[in-house]
Amino acid sequence: MLAIESSCDETGVAVVQGGRRILAQAVASQIALHAPAGGIVPELAARAHLSWMVPALQEVLATTGSRWARSTRSR
């Protein structure tokens, strides 16, 4: 199972087996990004989620040896 979570200042991705066993996880924190402002800046947070989601996803897929499978079914 692929699990994706984002809060106001973190982006997390994990591959979970059987609903309980975490095979790999990656968390991208935005603490340093928002520190100069003294709090969360929504526009910066949204952009950071977009830029860090794919690298976090690639990390967990590489760690577990997983890959995307294309569906061959017609829609």
All heavy atoms as a GROMACS GRO file, in nm:
protein
  549
    1MET      N    1   0.085  -0.116   0.000
    1MET     CA    2   0.000   0.000   0.000
    1MET      C    3   0.090   0.123   0.000
    1MET      O    4   0.193   0.126   0.069
    1MET     CB    5  -0.088   0.000   0.126
    1MET     CG    6  -0.167   0.125   0.142
    1MET     SD    7  -0.254   0.143   0.302
    1MET     CE    8  -0.316  -0.017   0.334
    2LEU      N    9   0.053   0.220  -0.076
    2LEU     CA   10   0.123   0.348  -0.078
    2LEU      C   11   0.044   0.446   0.009
    2LEU      O   12  -0.075   0.467  -0.012
    2LEU     CB   13   0.134   0.402  -0.220
    2LEU     CG   14   0.200   0.537  -0.236
    2LEU    CD1   15   0.346   0.531  -0.190
    2LEU    CD2   16   0.190   0.585  -0.379
    3ALA      N   17   0.111   0.503   0.108
    3ALA     CA   18   0.047   0.599   0.198
    3ALA      C   19   0.111   0.736   0.178
    3ALA      O   20   0.233   0.747   0.177
    3ALA     CB   21   0.065   0.554   0.343
    4ILE      N   22   0.028   0.837   0.161
    4ILE     CA   23   0.076   0.974   0.143
    4ILE      C   24   0.003   1.062   0.243
    4ILE      O   25  -0.120   1.054   0.257
    4ILE     CB   26   0.049   1.024  -0.001
    4ILE    CG1   27   0.123   0.936  -0.102
    4ILE    CG2   28   0.089   1.170  -0.015
    4ILE    CD1   29   0.090   0.966  -0.246
    5GLU      N   30   0.081   1.146   0.312
    5GLU     CA   31   0.024   1.235   0.412
    5GLU      C   32   0.093   1.369   0.402
    5GLU      O   33   0.212   1.377   0.378
    5GLU     CB   34   0.047   1.175   0.552
    5GLU     CG   35  -0.019   1.250   0.665
    5GLU     CD   36   0.061   1.369   0.718
    5GLU    OE1   37   0.183   1.374   0.701
    5GLU    OE2   38  -0.002   1.460   0.774
    6SER      N   39   0.017   1.474   0.418
    6SER     CA   40   0.080   1.605   0.427
    6SER      C   41   0.005   1.685   0.533
    6SER      O   42  -0.116   1.679   0.545
    6SER     CB   43   0.078   1.678   0.293
    6SER     OG   44  -0.053   1.707   0.252
    7SER      N   45   0.084   1.754   0.613
    7SER     CA   46   0.028   1.844   0.713
    7SER      C   47   0.067   1.984   0.668
    7SER      O   48   0.116   2.003   0.557
    7SER     CB   49   0.087   1.812   0.851
    7SER     OG   50   0.226   1.834   0.850
    8CYS      N   51   0.052   2.080   0.754
    8CYS     CA   52   0.085   2.216   0.712
    8CYS      C   53   0.233   2.233   0.683
    8CYS      O   54   0.271   2.315   0.601
    8CYS     CB   55   0.039   2.317   0.816
    8CYS     SG   56   0.123   2.304   0.974
    9ASP      N   57   0.320   2.154   0.746
    9ASP     CA   58   0.464   2.175   0.726
    9ASP      C   59   0.545   2.047   0.705
    9ASP      O   60   0.666   2.048   0.719
    9ASP     CB   61   0.522   2.256   0.842
    9ASP     CG   62   0.512   2.184   0.975
    9ASP    OD1   63   0.443   2.080   0.983
    9ASP    OD2   64   0.573   2.230   1.071
   10GLU      N   65   0.480   1.938   0.670
   10GLU     CA   66   0.550   1.813   0.640
   10GLU      C   67   0.482   1.738   0.528
   10GLU      O   68   0.360   1.746   0.512
   10GLU     CB   69   0.556   1.721   0.763
   10GLU     CG   70   0.645   1.772   0.872
   10GLU     CD   71   0.660   1.674   0.985
   10GLU    OE1   72   0.566   1.600   1.015
   10GLU    OE2   73   0.769   1.673   1.044
   11THR      N   74   0.564   1.666   0.451
   11THR     CA   75   0.514   1.580   0.345
   11THR      C   76   0.568   1.441   0.374
   11THR      O   77   0.689   1.424   0.389
   11THR     CB   78   0.566   1.627   0.208
   11THR    OG1   79   0.524   1.761   0.187
   11THR    CG2   80   0.512   1.540   0.096
   12GLY      N   81   0.481   1.341   0.386
   12GLY     CA   82   0.524   1.206   0.417
   12GLY      C   83   0.472   1.105   0.316
   12GLY      O   84   0.360   1.116   0.269
   13VAL      N   85   0.558   1.008   0.284
   13VAL     CA   86   0.522   0.900   0.193
   13VAL      C   87   0.573   0.770   0.255
   13VAL      O   88   0.684   0.768   0.311
   13VAL     CB   89   0.585   0.920   0.053
   13VAL    CG1   90   0.549   0.805  -0.039
   13VAL    CG2   91   0.541   1.052  -0.007
   14ALA      N   92   0.495   0.664   0.247
   14ALA     CA   93   0.539   0.535   0.300
   14ALA      C   94   0.484   0.422   0.213
   14ALA      O   95   0.380   0.436   0.150
   14ALA     CB   96   0.492   0.516   0.444
   15VAL      N   97   0.556   0.310   0.214
   15VAL     CA   98   0.506   0.186   0.156
   15VAL      C   99   0.479   0.094   0.275
   15VAL      O  100   0.568   0.070   0.358
   15VAL     CB  101   0.607   0.123   0.058
   15VAL    CG1  102   0.559  -0.014   0.013
   15VAL    CG2  103   0.628   0.214  -0.062
   16VAL      N  104   0.355   0.047   0.285
   16VAL     CA  105   0.311  -0.032   0.399
   16VAL      C  106   0.265  -0.168   0.350
   16VAL      O  107   0.192  -0.178   0.250
   16VAL     CB  108   0.194   0.040   0.472
   16VAL    CG1  109   0.149  -0.039   0.593
   16VAL    CG2  110   0.235   0.181   0.512
   17GLN      N  111   0.306  -0.272   0.420
   17GLN     CA  112   0.267  -0.408   0.384
   17GLN      C  113   0.166  -0.459   0.486
   17GLN      O  114   0.187  -0.448   0.607
   17GLN     CB  115   0.390  -0.499   0.385
   17GLN     CG  116   0.361  -0.641   0.342
   17GLN     CD  117   0.487  -0.724   0.344
   17GLN    OE1  118   0.563  -0.722   0.441
   17GLN    NE2  119   0.511  -0.795   0.237
   18GLY      N  120   0.057  -0.515   0.438
   18GLY     CA  121  -0.043  -0.573   0.526
   18GLY      C  122  -0.111  -0.474   0.618
   18GLY      O  123  -0.168  -0.513   0.719
   19GLY      N  124  -0.106  -0.348   0.584
   19GLY     CA  125  -0.175  -0.247   0.665
   19GLY      C  126  -0.105  -0.212   0.796
   19GLY      O  127  -0.152  -0.128   0.870
   20ARG      N  128   0.009  -0.278   0.827
   20ARG     CA  129   0.075  -0.254   0.956
   20ARG      C  130   0.226  -0.240   0.948
   20ARG      O  131   0.285  -0.171   1.028
   20ARG     CB  132   0.044  -0.368   1.052
   20ARG     CG  133  -0.099  -0.372   1.094
   20ARG     CD  134  -0.121  -0.487   1.189
   20ARG     NE  135  -0.253  -0.477   1.244
   20ARG     CZ  136  -0.279  -0.458   1.372
   20ARG    NH1  137  -0.182  -0.451   1.459
   20ARG    NH2  138  -0.403  -0.448   1.414
   21ARG      N  139   0.289  -0.307   0.856
   21ARG     CA  140   0.436  -0.309   0.852
   21ARG      C  141   0.487  -0.203   0.754
   21ARG      O  142   0.463  -0.212   0.633
   21ARG     CB  143   0.484  -0.447   0.810
   21ARG     CG  144   0.634  -0.459   0.812
   21ARG     CD  145   0.676  -0.604   0.792
   21ARG     NE  146   0.820  -0.608   0.780
   21ARG     CZ  147   0.885  -0.664   0.681
   21ARG    NH1  148   0.818  -0.727   0.586
   21ARG    NH2  149   1.015  -0.663   0.677
   22ILE      N  150   0.560  -0.106   0.805
   22ILE     CA  151   0.616   0.000   0.721
   22ILE      C  152   0.746  -0.053   0.659
   22ILE      O  153   0.841  -0.084   0.730
   22ILE     CB  154   0.644   0.128   0.802
   22ILE    CG1  155   0.512   0.182   0.858
   22ILE    CG2  156   0.713   0.232   0.716
   22ILE    CD1  157   0.529   0.296   0.957
   23LEU      N  158   0.747  -0.064   0.526
   23LEU     CA  159   0.865  -0.112   0.456
   23LEU      C  160   0.964   0.001   0.429
   23LEU      O  161   1.085  -0.019   0.427
   23LEU     CB  162   0.825  -0.179   0.326
   23LEU     CG  163   0.732  -0.300   0.337
   23LEU    CD1  164   0.700  -0.355   0.199
   23LEU    CD2  165   0.793  -0.407   0.425
   24ALA      N  166   0.914   0.120   0.405
   24ALA     CA  167   0.998   0.238   0.381
   24ALA      C  168   0.913   0.362   0.404
   24ALA      O  169   0.792   0.361   0.382
   24ALA     CB  170   1.052   0.237   0.239
   25GLN      N  171   0.980   0.467   0.449
   25GLN     CA  172   0.910   0.594   0.468
   25GLN      C  173   1.006   0.710   0.444
   25GLN      O  174   1.126   0.696   0.463
   25GLN     CB  175   0.850   0.604   0.608
   25GLN     CG  176   0.952   0.603   0.719
   25GLN     CD  177   0.885   0.609   0.855
   25GLN    OE1  178   0.770   0.651   0.867
   25GLN    NE2  179   0.956   0.570   0.958
   26ALA      N  180   0.950   0.821   0.401
   26ALA     CA  181   1.027   0.943   0.381
   26ALA      C  182   0.942   1.060   0.428
   26ALA      O  183   0.823   1.066   0.397
   26ALA     CB  184   1.064   0.960   0.234
   27VAL      N  185   1.002   1.149   0.502
   27VAL     CA  186   0.933   1.268   0.550
   27VAL      C  187   1.017   1.390   0.513
   27VAL      O  188   1.135   1.396   0.544
   27VAL     CB  189   0.911   1.264   0.703
   27VAL    CG1  190   0.845   1.393   0.751
   27VAL    CG2  191   0.826   1.143   0.741
   28ALA      N  192   0.954   1.484   0.446
   28ALA     CA  193   1.019   1.610   0.412
   28ALA      C  194   0.961   1.718   0.503
   28ALA      O  195   0.842   1.748   0.496
   28ALA     CB  196   0.995   1.645   0.266
   29SER      N  197   1.044   1.772   0.589
   29SER     CA  198   1.001   1.874   0.684
   29SER      C  199   1.024   2.014   0.628
   29SER      O  200   1.123   2.038   0.559
   29SER     CB  201   1.077   1.858   0.816
   29SER     OG  202   1.042   1.962   0.904
   30GLN      N  203   0.936   2.105   0.662
   30GLN     CA  204   0.948   2.243   0.619
   30GLN      C  205   0.986   2.337   0.733
   30GLN      O  206   0.976   2.459   0.720
   30GLN     CB  207   0.815   2.290   0.558
   30GLN     CG  208   0.772   2.212   0.437
   30GLN     CD  209   0.638   2.262   0.384
   30GLN    OE1  210   0.593   2.370   0.418
   30GLN    NE2  211   0.574   2.181   0.302
   31ILE      N  212   1.032   2.284   0.843
   31ILE     CA  213   1.064   2.367   0.960
   31ILE      C  214   1.163   2.478   0.924
   31ILE      O  215   1.141   2.595   0.954
   31ILE     CB  216   1.116   2.281   1.076
   31ILE    CG1  217   1.002   2.194   1.130
   31ILE    CG2  218   1.173   2.368   1.188
   31ILE    CD1  219   1.045   2.091   1.232
   32ALA      N  220   1.272   2.441   0.859
   32ALA     CA  221   1.374   2.541   0.823
   32ALA      C  222   1.320   2.644   0.723
   32ALA      O  223   1.357   2.761   0.729
   32ALA     CB  224   1.497   2.471   0.766
   33LEU      N  225   1.233   2.600   0.634
   33LEU     CA  226   1.176   2.690   0.534
   33LEU      C  227   1.094   2.801   0.598
   33LEU      O  228   1.101   2.917   0.557
   33LEU     CB  229   1.087   2.609   0.437
   33LEU     CG  230   1.010   2.688   0.332
   33LEU    CD1  231   1.108   2.748   0.230
   33LEU    CD2  232   0.911   2.597   0.261
   34HIS      N  233   1.016   2.766   0.702
   34HIS     CA  234   0.926   2.863   0.764
   34HIS      C  235   0.988   2.937   0.883
   34HIS      O  236   0.930   3.036   0.930
   34HIS     CB  237   0.798   2.793   0.809
   34HIS     CG  238   0.720   2.734   0.696
   34HIS    ND1  239   0.653   2.810   0.604
   34HIS    CD2  240   0.702   2.605   0.658
   34HIS    CE1  241   0.594   2.731   0.514
   34HIS    NE2  242   0.623   2.607   0.545
   35ALA      N  243   1.103   2.894   0.931
   35ALA     CA  244   1.165   2.955   1.049
   35ALA      C  245   1.186   3.106   1.037
   35ALA      O  246   1.154   3.180   1.131
   35ALA     CB  247   1.296   2.886   1.081
   36PRO      N  248   1.234   3.156   0.924
   36PRO     CA  249   1.254   3.302   0.914
   36PRO      C  250   1.126   3.383   0.931
   36PRO      O  251   1.129   3.495   0.980
   36PRO     CB  252   1.312   3.321   0.773
   36PRO     CG  253   1.375   3.191   0.739
   36PRO     CD  254   1.288   3.088   0.805
   37ALA      N  255   1.012   3.324   0.894
   37ALA     CA  256   0.884   3.395   0.905
   37ALA      C  257   0.824   3.382   1.045
   37ALA      O  258   0.727   3.451   1.077
   37ALA     CB  259   0.786   3.344   0.801
   38GLY      N  260   0.875   3.289   1.125
   38GLY     CA  261   0.821   3.269   1.259
   38GLY      C  262   0.692   3.190   1.262
   38GLY      O  263   0.626   3.183   1.364
   39GLY      N  264   0.655   3.131   1.152
   39GLY     CA  265   0.533   3.051   1.145
   39GLY      C  266   0.512   3.002   1.003
   39GLY      O  267   0.589   3.035   0.912
   40ILE      N  268   0.408   2.925   0.984
   40ILE     CA  269   0.379   2.866   0.853
   40ILE      C  270   0.330   2.973   0.756
   40ILE      O  271   0.240   3.050   0.787
   40ILE     CB  272   0.271   2.756   0.863
   40ILE    CG1  273   0.312   2.650   0.966
   40ILE    CG2  274   0.243   2.693   0.729
   40ILE    CD1  275   0.441   2.579   0.936
   41VAL      N  276   0.389   2.976   0.638
   41VAL     CA  277   0.346   3.065   0.530
   41VAL      C  278   0.274   2.976   0.428
   41VAL      O  279   0.339   2.895   0.361
   41VAL     CB  280   0.466   3.137   0.465
   41VAL    CG1  281   0.419   3.227   0.352
   41VAL    CG2  282   0.544   3.215   0.569
   42PRO      N  283   0.141   2.983   0.420
   42PRO     CA  284   0.066   2.889   0.336
   42PRO      C  285   0.115   2.877   0.192
   42PRO      O  286   0.123   2.766   0.139
   42PRO     CB  287  -0.078   2.944   0.341
   42PRO     CG  288  -0.084   3.011   0.475
   42PRO     CD  289   0.052   3.075   0.492
   43GLU      N  290   0.147   2.986   0.126
   43GLU     CA  291   0.192   2.980  -0.012
   43GLU      C  292   0.324   2.903  -0.024
   43GLU      O  293   0.342   2.821  -0.114
   43GLU     CB  294   0.207   3.120  -0.071
   43GLU     CG  295   0.254   3.123  -0.215
   43GLU     CD  296   0.156   3.058  -0.313
   43GLU    OE1  297   0.036   3.049  -0.284
   43GLU    OE2  298   0.202   3.016  -0.421
   44LEU      N  299   0.417   2.928   0.067
   44LEU     CA  300   0.544   2.854   0.067
   44LEU      C  301   0.520   2.706   0.097
   44LEU      O  302   0.582   2.619   0.037
   44LEU     CB  303   0.639   2.912   0.172
   44LEU     CG  304   0.697   3.049   0.144
   44LEU    CD1  305   0.785   3.094   0.260
   44LEU    CD2  306   0.778   3.048   0.015
   45ALA      N  307   0.430   2.678   0.191
   45ALA     CA  308   0.401   2.539   0.227
   45ALA      C  309   0.344   2.463   0.109
   45ALA      O  310   0.385   2.350   0.081
   45ALA     CB  311   0.304   2.535   0.345
   46ALA      N  312   0.251   2.523   0.038
   46ALA     CA  313   0.189   2.456  -0.078
   46ALA      C  314   0.293   2.425  -0.185
   46ALA      O  315   0.295   2.315  -0.241
   46ALA     CB  316   0.077   2.543  -0.136
   47ARG      N  317   0.380   2.520  -0.212
   47ARG     CA  318   0.484   2.498  -0.314
   47ARG      C  319   0.583   2.391  -0.269
   47ARG      O  320   0.629   2.311  -0.350
   47ARG     CB  321   0.557   2.628  -0.343
   47ARG     CG  322   0.471   2.727  -0.419
   47ARG     CD  323   0.542   2.857  -0.439
   47ARG     NE  324   0.450   2.956  -0.489
   47ARG     CZ  325   0.480   3.041  -0.584
   47ARG    NH1  326   0.599   3.041  -0.638
   47ARG    NH2  327   0.391   3.129  -0.624
   48ALA      N  328   0.617   2.390  -0.141
   48ALA     CA  329   0.711   2.289  -0.090
   48ALA      C  330   0.650   2.149  -0.099
   48ALA      O  331   0.721   2.054  -0.135
   48ALA     CB  332   0.750   2.322   0.054
   49HIS      N  333   0.522   2.135  -0.068
   49HIS     CA  334   0.456   2.004  -0.082
   49HIS      C  335   0.469   1.955  -0.226
   49HIS      O  336   0.501   1.839  -0.250
   49HIS     CB  337   0.308   2.011  -0.044
   49HIS     CG  338   0.284   2.019   0.103
   49HIS    ND1  339   0.331   1.927   0.194
   49HIS    CD2  340   0.215   2.110   0.176
   49HIS    CE1  341   0.293   1.960   0.316
   49HIS    NE2  342   0.222   2.072   0.308
   50LEU      N  343   0.443   2.043  -0.320
   50LEU     CA  344   0.450   2.004  -0.461
   50LEU      C  345   0.592   1.965  -0.503
   50LEU      O  346   0.612   1.869  -0.577
   50LEU     CB  347   0.401   2.118  -0.550
   50LEU     CG  348   0.252   2.148  -0.544
   50LEU    CD1  349   0.220   2.274  -0.626
   50LEU    CD2  350   0.171   2.030  -0.596
   51SER      N  351   0.690   2.037  -0.454
   51SER     CA  352   0.827   2.007  -0.497
   51SER      C  353   0.888   1.888  -0.425
   51SER      O  354   0.979   1.825  -0.478
   51SER     CB  355   0.916   2.131  -0.478
   51SER     OG  356   0.931   2.162  -0.342
   52TRP      N  357   0.840   1.853  -0.306
   52TRP     CA  358   0.899   1.744  -0.229
   52TRP      C  359   0.824   1.612  -0.238
   52TRP      O  360   0.875   1.508  -0.197
   52TRP     CB  361   0.914   1.785  -0.084
   52TRP     CG  362   1.015   1.894  -0.064
   52TRP    CD1  363   1.115   1.930  -0.151
   52TRP    CD2  364   1.027   1.982   0.046
   52TRP    NE1  365   1.188   2.034  -0.100
   52TRP    CE2  366   1.136   2.069   0.021
   52TRP    CE3  367   0.957   1.996   0.165
   52TRP    CZ2  368   1.176   2.167   0.110
   52TRP    CZ3  369   0.997   2.094   0.253
   52TRP    CH2  370   1.105   2.179   0.226
   53MET      N  371   0.703   1.614  -0.294
   53MET     CA  372   0.624   1.490  -0.302
   53MET      C  373   0.691   1.386  -0.391
   53MET      O  374   0.705   1.269  -0.352
   53MET     CB  375   0.483   1.521  -0.352
   53MET     CG  376   0.392   1.400  -0.354
   53MET     SD  377   0.362   1.329  -0.192
   53MET     CE  378   0.270   1.460  -0.115
   54VAL      N  379   0.732   1.423  -0.511
   54VAL     CA  380   0.790   1.326  -0.604
   54VAL      C  381   0.922   1.271  -0.551
   54VAL      O  382   0.942   1.149  -0.553
   54VAL     CB  383   0.804   1.386  -0.746
   54VAL    CG1  384   0.884   1.294  -0.836
   54VAL    CG2  385   0.665   1.410  -0.804
   55PRO      N  386   1.016   1.354  -0.501
   55PRO     CA  387   1.138   1.296  -0.446
   55PRO      C  388   1.113   1.200  -0.328
   55PRO      O  389   1.178   1.096  -0.318
   55PRO     CB  390   1.219   1.417  -0.400
   55PRO     CG  391   1.170   1.528  -0.486
   55PRO     CD  392   1.024   1.501  -0.507
   56ALA      N  393   1.017   1.231  -0.243
   56ALA     CA  394   0.984   1.142  -0.131
   56ALA      C  395   0.927   1.010  -0.185
   56ALA      O  396   0.962   0.901  -0.138
   56ALA     CB  397   0.885   1.208  -0.036
   57LEU      N  398   0.841   1.020  -0.284
   57LEU     CA  399   0.784   0.901  -0.347
   57LEU      C  400   0.893   0.816  -0.412
   57LEU      O  401   0.898   0.695  -0.393
   57LEU     CB  402   0.679   0.941  -0.451
   57LEU     CG  403   0.616   0.830  -0.532
   57LEU    CD1  404   0.547   0.729  -0.443
   57LEU    CD2  405   0.518   0.889  -0.633
   58GLN      N  406   0.983   0.879  -0.485
   58GLN     CA  407   1.092   0.806  -0.550
   58GLN      C  408   1.181   0.737  -0.447
   58GLN      O  409   1.226   0.625  -0.469
   58GLN     CB  410   1.174   0.900  -0.638
   58GLN     CG  411   1.100   0.946  -0.760
   58GLN     CD  412   1.172   1.054  -0.837
   58GLN    OE1  413   1.246   1.135  -0.780
   58GLN    NE2  414   1.150   1.058  -0.968
   59GLU      N  415   1.204   0.802  -0.335
   59GLU     CA  416   1.288   0.744  -0.230
   59GLU      C  417   1.228   0.615  -0.175
   59GLU      O  418   1.297   0.514  -0.163
   59GLU     CB  419   1.308   0.845  -0.117
   59GLU     CG  420   1.396   0.793  -0.005
   59GLU     CD  421   1.413   0.893   0.108
   59GLU    OE1  422   1.409   1.015   0.082
   59GLU    OE2  423   1.431   0.848   0.222
   60VAL      N  424   1.099   0.616  -0.140
   60VAL     CA  425   1.040   0.495  -0.083
   60VAL      C  426   1.026   0.385  -0.186
   60VAL      O  427   1.042   0.267  -0.154
   60VAL     CB  428   0.906   0.522  -0.010
   60VAL    CG1  429   0.924   0.615   0.107
   60VAL    CG2  430   0.798   0.571  -0.102
   61LEU      N  431   0.997   0.420  -0.310
   61LEU     CA  432   0.988   0.318  -0.414
   61LEU      C  433   1.124   0.253  -0.438
   61LEU      O  434   1.135   0.131  -0.451
   61LEU     CB  435   0.931   0.376  -0.543
   61LEU     CG  436   0.785   0.420  -0.539
   61LEU    CD1  437   0.744   0.481  -0.672
   61LEU    CD2  438   0.692   0.306  -0.501
   62ALA      N  439   1.230   0.333  -0.440
   62ALA     CA  440   1.365   0.280  -0.459
   62ALA      C  441   1.406   0.192  -0.341
   62ALA      O  442   1.465   0.085  -0.360
   62ALA     CB  443   1.464   0.394  -0.478
   63THR      N  444   1.374   0.235  -0.221
   63THR     CA  445   1.410   0.159  -0.101
   63THR      C  446   1.345   0.021  -0.100
   63THR      O  447   1.407  -0.077  -0.061
   63THR     CB  448   1.370   0.236   0.027
   63THR    OG1  449   1.440   0.361   0.028
   63THR    CG2  450   1.403   0.158   0.153
   64THR      N  451   1.221   0.014  -0.145
   64THR     CA  452   1.148  -0.113  -0.143
   64THR      C  453   1.163  -0.192  -0.273
   64THR      O  454   1.115  -0.304  -0.282
   64THR     CB  455   0.998  -0.090  -0.117
   64THR    OG1  456   0.944  -0.009  -0.221
   64THR    CG2  457   0.975  -0.026   0.019
   65GLY      N  458   1.225  -0.132  -0.373
   65GLY     CA  459   1.237  -0.199  -0.503
   65GLY      C  460   1.105  -0.204  -0.578
   65GLY      O  461   1.086  -0.284  -0.668
   66SER      N  462   1.015  -0.115  -0.541
   66SER     CA  463   0.884  -0.109  -0.605
   66SER      C  464   0.889  -0.017  -0.726
   66SER      O  465   0.980   0.063  -0.740
   66SER     CB  466   0.778  -0.056  -0.508
   66SER     OG  467   0.770  -0.138  -0.394
   67ARG      N  468   0.789  -0.028  -0.810
   67ARG     CA  469   0.778   0.062  -0.924
   67ARG      C  470   0.631   0.076  -0.960
   67ARG      O  471   0.548  -0.003  -0.919
   67ARG     CB  472   0.858   0.011  -1.044
   67ARG     CG  473   0.812  -0.122  -1.098
   67ARG     CD  474   0.902  -0.168  -1.212
   67ARG     NE  475   0.855  -0.294  -1.265
   67ARG     CZ  476   0.760  -0.308  -1.357
   67ARG    NH1  477   0.702  -0.202  -1.408
   67ARG    NH2  478   0.723  -0.427  -1.399
   68TRP      N  479   0.602   0.179  -1.039
   68TRP     CA  480   0.467   0.199  -1.086
   68TRP      C  481   0.435   0.093  -1.191
   68TRP      O  482   0.518   0.060  -1.273
   68TRP     CB  483   0.450   0.336  -1.153
   68TRP     CG  484   0.452   0.451  -1.059
   68TRP    CD1  485   0.549   0.545  -1.050
   68TRP    CD2  486   0.355   0.484  -0.962
   68TRP    NE1  487   0.518   0.635  -0.952
   68TRP    CE2  488   0.399   0.601  -0.896
   68TRP    CE3  489   0.234   0.428  -0.922
   68TRP    CZ2  490   0.327   0.662  -0.795
   68TRP    CZ3  491   0.163   0.489  -0.821
   68TRP    CH2  492   0.209   0.603  -0.759
   69ALA      N  493   0.314   0.042  -1.187
   69ALA     CA  494   0.268  -0.052  -1.291
   69ALA      C  495   0.159   0.018  -1.371
   69ALA      O  496   0.065   0.072  -1.314
   69ALA     CB  497   0.214  -0.178  -1.226
   70ARG      N  498   0.177   0.017  -1.501
   70ARG     CA  499   0.074   0.076  -1.587
   70ARG      C  500  -0.038  -0.024  -1.609
   70ARG      O  501  -0.014  -0.141  -1.636
   70ARG     CB  502   0.132   0.110  -1.723
   70ARG     CG  503   0.190   0.244  -1.726
   70ARG     CD  504   0.229   0.275  -1.868
   70ARG     NE  505   0.318   0.388  -1.861
   70ARG     CZ  506   0.297   0.500  -1.923
   70ARG    NH1  507   0.196   0.512  -2.004
   70ARG    NH2  508   0.378   0.600  -1.907
   71SER      N  509  -0.158   0.025  -1.602
   71SER     CA  510  -0.272  -0.060  -1.628
   71SER      C  511  -0.287  -0.079  -1.778
   71SER      O  512  -0.272   0.015  -1.856
   71SER     CB  513  -0.399   0.005  -1.572
   71SER     OG  514  -0.511  -0.069  -1.609
   72THR      N  515  -0.313  -0.200  -1.818
   72THR     CA  516  -0.334  -0.227  -1.961
   72THR      C  517  -0.483  -0.237  -1.993
   72THR      O  518  -0.519  -0.262  -2.107
   72THR     CB  519  -0.264  -0.357  -2.002
   72THR    OG1  520  -0.313  -0.464  -1.920
   72THR    CG2  521  -0.114  -0.344  -1.985
   73ARG      N  522  -0.564  -0.217  -1.892
   73ARG     CA  523  -0.709  -0.222  -1.915
   73ARG      C  524  -0.756  -0.097  -1.988
   73ARG      O  525  -0.707   0.012  -1.964
   73ARG     CB  526  -0.783  -0.229  -1.782
   73ARG     CG  527  -0.759  -0.356  -1.709
   73ARG     CD  528  -0.832  -0.365  -1.576
   73ARG     NE  529  -0.926  -0.256  -1.552
   73ARG     CZ  530  -0.992  -0.244  -1.440
   73ARG    NH1  531  -0.976  -0.328  -1.343
   73ARG    NH2  532  -1.074  -0.143  -1.422
   74SER      N  533  -0.849  -0.115  -2.078
   74SER     CA  534  -0.907   0.004  -2.144
   74SER      C  535  -1.014   0.062  -2.054
   74SER      O  536  -1.077  -0.007  -1.976
   74SER     CB  537  -0.965  -0.035  -2.280
   74SER     OG  538  -1.067  -0.130  -2.262
   75ARG      N  539  -1.033   0.188  -2.068
   75ARG     CA  540  -1.131   0.257  -1.980
   75ARG      C  541  -1.260   0.275  -2.049
   75ARG      O  542  -1.288   0.302  -2.151
   75ARG     CB  543  -1.074   0.390  -1.937
   75ARG     CG  544  -0.955   0.368  -1.849
   75ARG     CD  545  -0.897   0.500  -1.808
   75ARG     NE  546  -0.774   0.472  -1.734
   75ARG     CZ  547  -0.719   0.554  -1.652
   75ARG    NH1  548  -0.773   0.669  -1.630
   75ARG    NH2  549  -0.610   0.525  -1.591
   0.00000   0.00000   0.00000
